Amino acid sequence: MAKMPETTFADLSLADKTSVKKSNLEARRFSDVSTCSFSSGSSDEDEASPKDITQRNSNGSSDFCVKNIGKAGFGRREIEIAEQEMPGIMTLRKRAMEDKPLKNANIVGCTHVNAQTAVLIETLQKLGASVRWAACNIYSTQNAVAAALAEAGVPIYAWRGETEEEFWWCLDKCIHSEGWQPNMILDDGGDATHLMLKKYPDYFKSIKGIVEESLTGVHRLYQMSKAGKLTVPAINVNDSVTKNKFDTYYTCRDSILDSLKRTTDIMFGGKQVVVCGYGDVGKGCAQALRGQGCIVYITEVDPICALQAAMDGYRVVRLPEVIRNVDVVVTATGNKNVVTRDHMNRMKNGCIVCNMGHSCSEIDVSSLHTPELIWERVRSQVDHIIWPDGKMIILLAEGRLVNLSCSTISSFVVSVASSTQALALIELYSAPGRYKSDVYLLPKKMDEYVASLHLATFDAHLTELTDAQAKFLGLSKAGPFKANYYRY
Ligand SMILES: NC(=O)c1ccc[n+]([C@@H]2O[C@H](COP(=O)([O-])OP(=O)(O)OC[C@H]3O[C@@H](n4cnc5c(N)ncnc54)[C@H](O)[C@@H]3O)[C@@H](O)[C@H]2O)c1
C-alpha cells in the first residue's frame, strides 16, 4: 500500500468545509457487490438489440444506446425517489456545484446503472465533469433509468440483458468517441481500465487517475501496480472505512430480514436462528434477527469473534449442537462447506437455509443434487428440498448471496459509497502530482467527511474538541480523529 501524501483535498477541516465552502458552496452518494435492482423498466423487453436501432432524445442527440428512450419519464421518477434517500451525495452536489471541482474532467464510468448511480452521474456533471457511461454488469441495468439519463443528454450505453459482445461494444463506445478523450476512470470491476489498457493504451497519457469500487477491480489494480504496469494513480474506495462498514454491517442488518420475509413470509418472533460467522456480516444479521425476537445462536472459529458474540449476549455453539432445533440457518463466513449434507440431513422439517457470505460454497448445495431428494421450485429463488420421509428444507437463492438475490440495497448506503467515489475523483483530479502511479486508500479525513455529509439526516450534532482537548489527544480539531490502523 502506498503511503498517503500529507495534504489532500480533505485537509480542509470539516468546519472549514461547512464555513469556507458554505459561502461558495451554498451559493451552490458493492464484488463485486452486484446491486441488482430491477424495479423498473422490466416490461419493455423486445427482441431487437438496442445496438441495431437508432433512437434520439428530445434534443435530437443519438449519442447513447438504451433499451427504450420512451421510458425516460418512469426512470426520472426512480431517480427522484433515490435522491430523497441519498442525503450525502445530494449535499455534496449542493456544496460543490459552484466550485465545479471537476471542471474539464472527462470521466468514463463503468458501474451498475440504476437510480442510485444515476444520482452520482448527475452529481458529477453538476460538479463540472463531462461523462460517458456504460454498465459494469449485463443484468443490473434499470432500463428506464438509463433512458432518463439518455434523455437528459448523458451519453449512456447500457441496457439490461446485454450479451457479452454488446457489453464490450457499449464500453468501447464510452471510452472511444470522436472529439472526446477521457482523463478520469470510475470503474466497478476494472473492465474500463482493462479495455483502455488493451485497446487504447495511449489514452493513459492523459488519464489523471482511476477510482475503483470493487474488490475484484482493486485486486487487479494491486496486481498491475506490483507488476509495474500501473502508470497512473488509483484510489481504492472499496476499502475506505465508511464504504466498507456500510456495505457490510448496516446493509446486512437491513437486508437479512427483508430477504427472509420476501421469500418465506416468516414471522420472526421466537424463531431459533443460527448465524455462522460473527464478522461484520454475521454481527449485522444477528442483531437484526434478535431485534425481531429471534433466539440467536452463533458459531465461530475465531476466539476473538466468539468472545464478542458471547459478550453481546449470544449463545456460542457448534453447529451440530443446535442443528436439529433451529428454524433458520444463515451463513456469513466467506468460507466453504460450513453447512454440509450431514447438517442438512439433521435439520428439522421446514428449516430455512440461506447464505449471506460472498462465496456460494458456504452451503454444500451440490450435495443436495442426489436422486433421493426432490427439488421443488415454489417461488423465484425459493426451493423446497424434500427427503424420502417427507421432511423438507427451504433453500434460498440456491445458496448464493441471499440479500443480493432476493432484496435490494438501500439508497442511503449507496449514497455513502457514491459520496466516497465522487470525493476520490475530485481528489485525484484536483491534486495532479500529489499521487504517484500506485494504489491509495481514500485519505481518512475524506472518510470522515463522507460520514459527516450523512449526519444531518439524523439531526446528529458532533461535539467539537476544545483546544486543550485537541492538544491533550495530539489531534487537529478538524480531524482526522483516528489513526489509519483504527478499526472502528
Ligand atoms: N451479503 C452482503 O451484502 C455482503 C456484504 C459484505 C460482505 N459480504 C461477504 O460476507 C462474508 C463475510 O464478510 P465479513 O466482512 O463478515 O467477513 P469476516 O471475515 O469479518 O467474518 C467472517 C467470520 O466467519 C468466521 N468463520 C470462518 N469460517 C467459519 C466456520 N467454518 N464456522 C464459523 N465461523 C467461521 C471467521 O472467523 C470470521 O470471524 C464475506 O464472504 C464477504 O465477502 C457479503
The ligand as a Gaussian input file, in Angstrom:
#p B3LYP/6-31G(d) Opt

LIG

0 1
 N      -24.278000     -10.143000       1.637000
 C      -23.644000      -8.979000       1.572000
 O      -24.215000      -7.937000       1.254000
 C      -22.208000      -8.916000       1.937000
 C      -21.609000      -7.676000       2.222000
 C      -20.277000      -7.651000       2.558000
 C      -19.542000      -8.816000       2.604000
 N      -20.134000     -10.000000       2.299000
 C      -19.417000     -11.284000       2.343000
 O      -19.784000     -11.942000       3.577000
 C      -18.687000     -12.749000       4.050000
 C      -18.363000     -12.328000       5.484000
 O      -17.956000     -10.983000       5.480000
 P      -17.368000     -10.306000       6.815000
 O      -16.985000      -8.932000       6.436000
 O      -18.316000     -10.522000       7.947000
 O      -16.051000     -11.206000       6.990000
 P      -15.245000     -11.504000       8.329000
 O      -14.016000     -12.226000       7.897000
 O      -15.155000     -10.284000       9.138000
 O      -16.211000     -12.526000       9.126000
 C      -16.370000     -13.876000       8.816000
 C      -16.277000     -14.660000      10.134000
 O      -16.565000     -16.028000       9.880000
 C      -15.718000     -16.801000      10.725000
 N      -15.610000     -18.148000      10.171000
 C      -14.819000     -18.612000       9.169000
 N      -15.036000     -19.925000       8.951000
 C      -16.003000     -20.302000       9.834000
 C      -16.674000     -21.526000      10.075000
 N      -16.383000     -22.655000       9.400000
 N      -17.629000     -21.550000      11.044000
 C      -17.920000     -20.441000      11.752000
 N      -17.311000     -19.239000      11.547000
 C      -16.362000     -19.168000      10.600000
 C      -14.404000     -16.024000      10.754000
 O      -13.654000     -16.332000      11.914000
 C      -14.892000     -14.583000      10.771000
 O      -14.996000     -14.053000      12.064000
 C      -17.547000     -12.490000       3.060000
 O      -17.558000     -13.562000       2.106000
 C      -17.913000     -11.184000       2.391000
 O      -17.382000     -11.086000       1.083000
 C      -21.465000     -10.084000       1.983000

